[in-house]
Amino acid sequence: MSLSREELQNLRKSYKLGALSEQHCAPTPKSQFEFWFQEALKAEVDEPNAFTLSTIKAGRPSARIVLFKGFEQEGPVFYSNYDSPKGQQLTTTPFAAATFLWLPLERQVRIEGTVQRISTALSDEYFATRPRGSQIGAAASPQGQVVGSREELEKKFAEIEGRYPEGTPIPRPDHWGGFVIVPNVWEFWQGRRNRLHDRIRYRIEGGAWIKERLAP
Ligand SMILES: Cc1cc2nc3c(=O)[nH]c(=O)nc-3n(C[C@H](O)[C@H](O)[C@H](O)COP(=O)(O)O)c2cc1C
């Protein structure tokens, strides 16, 4: 069944759950984010740590979802394959944007900044906490490359699994680790009635965070 234009145009929702004011925003964007993140957890938002990661590929945008796994240098950390398309894009052009959507709370958070690899020690530490199957998956998958078949991947997985019997630690592959987005801009968006949403932006000026309201 095809979608009608009318059907799409009539998808309208009035946002009315909350409000956001300059005075009530925390002094730093990280603490504001932590506050909202706790509320997303409390509201049992599905996958609250999933965000859209936008990167630059030869001057053009490229975006996909990854998972927020903690903070370093006041910015969000995520883990990936360094040789993947996104890994290569971030190595060539180390700038990114992160977009979180917490729809049940009618909230969006945007973060922009420069990107760095986290230390190998921190990547090792996190890799060691991952379920064994995910560790083997990370080692087995040449993320982003064309594969001949599903069987090919499963064979590689079984091969690696066989190399490390249960109880033997699986080393972190060199091509897998964390990135941090060191932010210079954050924006907190709260949906409001009549599309007059609240948008509070934090930007760095002289080492201090400036809070400003943006038109919706
Ligand atoms: C909910 C969700 C969470 C994901 N988390 C990650 C992640 O943390 N790291 C990652 O590399 N890919 C993650 N992915 C897969 C990416 O969206 C993407 O398919 C993959 O990283 C390849 O991206 P690339 O080809 O642009 O490098 C996730 C996908 C979804 C839908």
The ligand as a MOL file (V3000), in Angstrom:
LIG
                    3D

  0  0  0     0  0            999 V3000
M  V30 BEGIN CTAB
M  V30 COUNTS 31 33 0 0 0
M  V30 BEGIN ATOM
M  V30 1 C 20.4710 1.2880 17.7740 0
M  V30 2 C 21.7830 1.1720 17.0230 0
M  V30 3 C 22.9780 1.2520 17.7210 0
M  V30 4 C 24.1920 1.1610 17.0400 0
M  V30 5 N 25.3580 1.3230 17.7470 0
M  V30 6 C 26.5380 1.3230 17.0920 0
M  V30 7 C 27.7490 1.6260 17.7880 0
M  V30 8 O 27.7620 1.9460 19.0010 0
M  V30 9 N 28.9040 1.5880 17.0760 0
M  V30 10 C 28.9280 1.2920 15.7450 0
M  V30 11 O 30.0180 1.2630 15.1720 0
M  V30 12 N 27.8090 1.0340 15.0560 0
M  V30 13 C 26.6080 1.0500 15.6870 0
M  V30 14 N 25.4470 0.8170 15.0010 0
M  V30 15 C 25.5310 0.5230 13.5370 0
M  V30 16 C 25.7120 1.8210 12.7390 0
M  V30 17 O 24.4730 2.5170 12.6560 0
M  V30 18 C 26.2810 1.5820 11.3340 0
M  V30 19 O 25.4670 0.6740 10.6330 0
M  V30 20 C 27.6930 1.0270 11.3480 0
M  V30 21 O 28.4630 1.5850 12.4030 0
M  V30 22 C 28.4070 1.3020 10.0270 0
M  V30 23 O 28.5210 2.7060 9.8180 0
M  V30 24 P 29.5310 3.3110 8.7440 0
M  V30 25 O 29.4050 2.4400 7.5290 0
M  V30 26 O 29.0570 4.6900 8.4970 0
M  V30 27 O 30.9100 3.2800 9.3420 0
M  V30 28 C 24.2180 0.9420 15.6410 0
M  V30 29 C 22.9960 0.8780 14.9410 0
M  V30 30 C 21.8080 1.0040 15.6210 0
M  V30 31 C 20.5170 0.9830 14.8310 0
M  V30 END ATOM
M  V30 BEGIN BOND
M  V30 1 1 1 2
M  V30 2 1 2 3
M  V30 3 2 2 30
M  V30 4 2 3 4
M  V30 5 1 4 5
M  V30 6 1 4 28
M  V30 7 2 5 6
M  V30 8 1 6 7
M  V30 9 1 6 13
M  V30 10 2 7 8
M  V30 11 1 7 9
M  V30 12 1 9 10
M  V30 13 2 10 11
M  V30 14 1 10 12
M  V30 15 2 12 13
M  V30 16 1 13 14
M  V30 17 1 14 15
M  V30 18 1 14 28
M  V30 19 1 15 16
M  V30 20 1 16 17
M  V30 21 1 16 18
M  V30 22 1 18 19
M  V30 23 1 18 20
M  V30 24 1 20 21
M  V30 25 1 20 22
M  V30 26 1 22 23
M  V30 27 1 23 24
M  V30 28 2 24 25
M  V30 29 1 24 26
M  V30 30 1 24 27
M  V30 31 2 28 29
M  V30 32 1 29 30
M  V30 33 1 30 31
M  V30 END BOND
M  V30 END CTAB
M  END
